[in-house]
Amino acid sequence: MEKKGDKEIYAFGETPLTTLDQICRKCGVTKDDVVFELGCGRGITCFWLNIWLGCEVVGVEYIPEFVEIAQSIVQSCHLKRIRFRLEDMFETDLTGATVVYLYGTCLEEIEIQKMADKFSELPPGTKIITTSYSLSEYYPSLQVTQQFQGRFAWGLADIYCHVLQ
């Protein structure tokens, strides 16, 4: 991240699994979903979704070491229906996603707008789950269906479940 010029290299974190369980229950994520996690880091969320819920999961991350580690776990554990992409989340293809999870608490306003524009191209019924902000003000067709608080290492945050209309 330093090599790419990022200033907030320690600002990102992982979703605690108890909070992830809460998110899945409240947002109706099931084993039938294809979940894309944008900025998946080491893939903890992806592995939980795949192993615990049985979802098909695609993790998107731009730090090569994280993707290499996650892919080696997939191979060594012979996991199915989970893959990791070494890609920029702003450029990745979201085809096939029924749920997109974006723990983007540190994104800047212009980046949030860019993601909202990208999400607006998804089919109606796609769920977009975000932490700390709603996307409906950026794109009105992303209707908030659930809003609640979740616990993270740094404190409580609002979580929004949107459904594309």
Summary of the structure (lengths in Angstrom):
residues: 165
radius of gyration: 14.8
end to end distance: 35.2
largest distance: 43.3
contacts: 503
relative contact order: 0.18
helix: 27%
strand: 28%
